[in-house]
Amino acid sequence: ITICLIELCIYKLKGELSMNVRKLKAKRVEFGLSQKDLAKVLGISTKTMCIKECDNRNRFTFDEIITIAREFRLSLKDINDIFFDGKLPFV
């Protein structure tokens, strides 16, 4: 899994990918977390969380993606679908 996550990071840096903000919000709601709650988990302000969740041009950092993946117990497919809009070729 570590190798796959490194590949995700490398691929993210190489291409123009968009995040599926609706899927991220759905996961957050499924786990009963507010934007404020998730912001606290990530160590960012609620305003920054709102901007990142509502605008796919403001991407989460690799560390934030990993933290969210752990918090929501996301599979690699989920990570691909949410943060890379299903465009990673190896998932």
VEXZADREN-638700 format. One record per residue (C-alpha): residue number from 1; x, y, z. Coordinates in nm, 4 decimals. Example, Ala and Ser with C-alpha at 12.3 -4.5 7.8 and 13.67 -1.06 7.14 Angstrom:
BEGIN
- nr  xx  yy  zz
- 1  1.2300  -0.4500  0.7800
- 2  1.3670  -0.1060  0.7140
//
This chain:
BEGIN
- nr  xx  yy  zz
- 1  0.0000  0.0000  0.0000
- 2  0.2839  0.2417  0.0760
- 3  0.4155  0.2045  -0.2792
- 4  0.0696  0.2744  -0.4181
- 5  0.0374  0.5855  -0.2034
- 6  0.3740  0.7105  -0.3246
- 7  0.2555  0.6482  -0.6799
- 8  -0.0577  0.8504  -0.6058
- 9  0.1545  1.1414  -0.4889
- 10  0.3814  1.1277  -0.7938
- 11  0.0874  1.1038  -1.0317
- 12  -0.0872  1.3921  -0.8579
- 13  0.2139  1.6154  -0.9039
- 14  0.2424  1.5330  -1.2741
- 15  -0.1095  1.5936  -1.3933
- 16  -0.4027  1.8239  -1.3798
- 17  -0.6581  1.6313  -1.1796
- 18  -0.9758  1.7438  -1.0139
- 19  -1.1290  1.6350  -0.6872
- 20  -1.4857  1.5098  -0.6584
- 21  -1.6053  1.7469  -0.3872
- 22  -1.9493  1.5864  -0.3650
- 23  -1.8010  1.2450  -0.2808
- 24  -1.5774  1.3940  -0.0130
- 25  -1.8695  1.5764  0.1472
- 26  -2.0795  1.2585  0.1320
- 27  -1.8065  1.0628  0.3150
- 28  -1.7718  1.3355  0.5762
- 29  -2.1463  1.3381  0.6355
- 30  -2.1553  0.9553  0.6398
- 31  -1.9065  0.9631  0.9288
- 32  -2.1038  1.2343  1.1083
- 33  -1.8343  1.5007  1.0884
- 34  -1.8840  1.8697  1.0251
- 35  -1.6343  2.0746  0.8274
- 36  -1.5156  2.2110  1.1615
- 37  -1.4573  1.8567  1.2933
- 38  -1.2588  1.7504  0.9881
- 39  -1.0628  2.0759  0.9921
- 40  -0.9591  1.9986  1.3504
- 41  -0.8468  1.6481  1.2494
- 42  -0.6403  1.7992  0.9664
- 43  -0.5008  2.0829  1.1760
- 44  -0.6381  2.3529  0.9468
- 45  -0.8890  2.6321  0.9973
- 46  -1.2571  2.5776  0.9298
- 47  -1.2382  2.8451  0.6597
- 48  -0.9544  2.6606  0.4840
- 49  -1.1486  2.3352  0.5108
- 50  -1.4543  2.4985  0.3560
- 51  -1.2483  2.6374  0.0691
- 52  -1.0796  2.3009  0.0037
- 53  -1.4042  2.1048  0.0210
- 54  -1.6076  2.3459  -0.1889
- 55  -1.3580  2.4300  -0.4627
- 56  -1.1645  2.1545  -0.6364
- 57  -0.8978  2.4036  -0.7466
- 58  -0.7770  2.4221  -0.3853
- 59  -0.6383  2.0749  -0.3384
- 60  -0.5640  1.8910  -0.0222
- 61  -0.1988  1.8202  0.0455
- 62  -0.0744  1.4638  0.0235
- 63  -0.0544  1.4469  0.4056
- 64  -0.4128  1.5744  0.4341
- 65  -0.5308  1.3111  0.1857
- 66  -0.3624  1.0381  0.3896
- 67  -0.5157  1.1723  0.7121
- 68  -0.8630  1.1811  0.5550
- 69  -0.8118  0.8324  0.4108
- 70  -0.7276  0.6994  0.7569
- 71  -1.0101  0.8880  0.9286
- 72  -1.2686  0.7550  0.6822
- 73  -1.0987  0.4169  0.6273
- 74  -1.0878  0.4797  0.2521
- 75  -0.9769  0.2184  0.0048
- 76  -0.7397  0.3088  -0.2777
- 77  -1.0440  0.3137  -0.5058
- 78  -1.2147  0.5628  -0.2733
- 79  -0.9017  0.7811  -0.2674
- 80  -0.8900  0.7695  -0.6461
- 81  -1.2600  0.8489  -0.6834
- 82  -1.2611  1.1355  -0.4330
- 83  -0.9265  1.3083  -0.4740
- 84  -0.8379  1.2229  -0.8331
- 85  -1.1886  1.1984  -0.9833
- 86  -1.1262  0.8342  -1.0780
- 87  -0.8437  0.9163  -1.3180
- 88  -0.5565  0.7175  -1.1690
- 89  -0.4807  0.4318  -1.4081
- 90  -0.3695  0.1678  -1.1575
- 91  -0.6668  0.1670  -0.9214
//
